[in-house]
């Protein structure tokens, strides 16, 4: 068990700071996208039109 904790500590300690910043941004974006919100008809039609073409 101590070996696993040591590996986890090394991963956390040796990970660059910018990776944690990117992870935080991605988690915040992901949680924001989980909530329903209004979307315009134009935005709803763009992707299907691109795939049809």
N, C-alpha and C positions, 0 to 999 in steps of 0.2 A: 504494500500500500504506500509506503514511504517513497518507493521508487517512482510510482505513478505521480505522486504529488511533486516530486523533484522535476520530472519531465514537464509537467504542466507549468511549474514555476519558471523553468528555462524558456518555454515557449512564450510565456507572457513577458518575461524579462528581455528576451532577445528580439521581440517584434518591434519594428520601427514605429515611432509615434504616429506617422501619417497613416499607417494601416488602421490604427484605432480610430482616427478621425473619419476615415472613409467608412469604416464599419458603423460608427455612430450615425453618420449621414444616411447610410442605407437603411438602418433600422428605423430611423425617424421617418424616412420616405415610405417605407413599407407599412408602418403603423398608420400613417396618414392616408394611404391608399386603401386601407381596410374599411374605412368609413364611407358610406354612401354619400354622394353629393350630386348636385345638379350638373348636367353636361348638355352642351348645345347639340342641336341636331346636326350641324355641320361637322363637328368633331366625331360624331357617331357614324357618319357616312364616309369619312375620308379613307379609313383603312379598308373597308370592304371594296370601295371603288379601286383602290390601288391593287388589291389582289385580283379583282375581276379583269383589270386591264392586263 
